[in-house]
């Protein structure tokens, strides 16, 4: 807009002093911007705020839903998301396979099971354990299933279960004890009020629980800081405190690790920051917690062959000549630790190469599997211990895509591995740890026409010379003339990796229509391990944004697309990325989908879970960090005189992780500047902005209708 004013002066011969006065007046208005004028939009369910939300929803949806593509996109998204042709993932418990399932007949979903010998057959006989649509109707609640914690009592063979239920998809849940065999909630069993909470079974009659115990029991981030031991048949108020953290901690939570002999070891993780933890062993009633002297940026990965495995996220110097580097998997003798309560000698188990990153350790009854990234491609390695040495062998996979251990349990010999890539639907394999054979169990049919499509990996050079990988999925016959509608997606934070995956909705609603899809593996993620993430922390965050811009510029240089036809999308931390891109390079894109975003970076730490993220972004309470956050904060750097692409803000009223006020306030700035924008706030849905598959399909259809209108 400033350029427009200057051009106006030149074209119409207006006095330059007059034009400068116009600019000065507008700049002065910007400098007088008062963020407090929008605080009413932070009242999540305030009457004034929700009235504004409904007005924006009605305005945006009336336009997008009237588009000729919307109904077709919605039908396609619904067909994909509610299809019964999906792999039923879940867990093996004894003689049964358990699965949570949603489709057009079960919108909220059902928890069900089938005999293990039937799983993987053409027509398994499923038995419904708990119907959440029925439960929601009976209790007049918008229940969303948030998982179940189970405990297997080996003496009786019985499974004890606590089901987590969220009202509308929030992170806050209630937990109720459920009898799997009787298919009913346990009268007088364990039950908790709604809160952000975590728990672990110690035995059939005891749970360790961190929750909201009343005033002062939560951290500044809004998570539990006190873990208590709660005995069956006693009031929750009488639970015994096991460990108590500080107000400044992010959270304190309990977890258990099972050994091969079936015994459970109880631990607590005191998250001092989002990325650093103090780990405590909880020996039992009447005994003080014992600190496990591992580095703050590391975590216990399980007990295997008498050793405790530890994944390192930082370098570790020990007494003598012992030293390990960030990304290593190490171990120590577990029995020695339990008897001496001191850290024994530590040894190296696995060290990733420079182009690799350890992403997970899965322990089964017969063996353990290590998951790694190798230039963003997934690999699975088998881990064995023979005497004092470790052996590591690759598991043969069908291609160069993403592989994950879908199920493992120290109680079960069965292990499942899933494989997929951009153009290959997911196949679930059964891994035999004895024969080491990988046999196909279930495969998805194709959900979109991939004929003629190709997936390629490239590397862009960021401003500091770093090679940044990205994938391009396109039709093999596209012309490199800059005319291809292209959607660029990235996340760039919290050590979360984005790997090749079969995205049915993107395939059906975008690739089939002639669009190009690009996935950028920018810094901040975990694609190359802890260092790749830590390179973009706090004051170094501009590197992440430079990486993203570099990928976009290379797409344009290659002739794949042009700013007129380039759109971008990201959610949560990726939503912050989108907001920054709106301000820093509005010239590079013609569409920006900003999903459940952080946008006010000077108040984010005061909203919901925001205080837990200062280790990622920096703190507005620290002068140097506040100055940097002020420079990147999308909300504060909005310029009413700038020529922006028309953005689409998507959020959820029930998101109790990233406050909907972020999207509301940024959209309000566009509204006040009389600049066009789209806005959709789902009244339910939690952090995914959708509480069920129907709502998810609607959101996706709206987004792709918007993208096609802008980019084709």
Secondary structure, 3 states (H helix, E strand, C coil): CHHHHHHHHHHHCCCHHHHHHHHHHHHHHHHCCCHHHHHHHHCCCCHHHHHHHHHHHHHHHHHHHHCCCHHHHHHHHHHHHCCCCCCCCEEEECCEEEEEEEECCEEEEEEEEEEHHHCCCCCCCCEEEEEHHHHHHHHCCCEEEEEEEEEECCCCCCEEEEEEEEECCCCCEEEEEEECCCCEECCCCCECCCECCEEEEEECCEEEEECCCCCCCECCCCCECEEEEEECCCCHHHCEEEEECCCCCCEEEEEEEECCCCCEEEEEEEECCCCCEEEEEECCCCCCCEEECCCCCEEEEEEECCEEEEEECCCEECCCCCEECCCCEEEEEHHHHHHHCCCCCEEEEECCCCCEEEEEEEECCCCEEEEEEECCEEEEEEEEEECCEEEEEECCCCCCCEEEEEECCCCCCCEEEEEECCCCCCEEEEECCCCCCEEEEEECCCCCCCCCEEEEEEEEECCCCCEEEEEEEEECCCCCCCCCCEEEECCCCCCCCCCCCCCHHHHHHHHCCCCEEEEECCCCCCCCCHHHHHCCCHHHCHHHHHHHHHHHHHHHHCCCCCHHHEEEEEECHHHHHHHHHHHHCHHHCCEEEEECCCCCCCCHHHCHHHHHHHHHHCCCCCHHHHHHHHHHCHHHHCCCCCCCCCEEEEEECCCCCCCCHHHHHHHHHHHHCCCCEEEEEECCCHHHCCCCHHHHHHHHHHHHHHHHHHHC
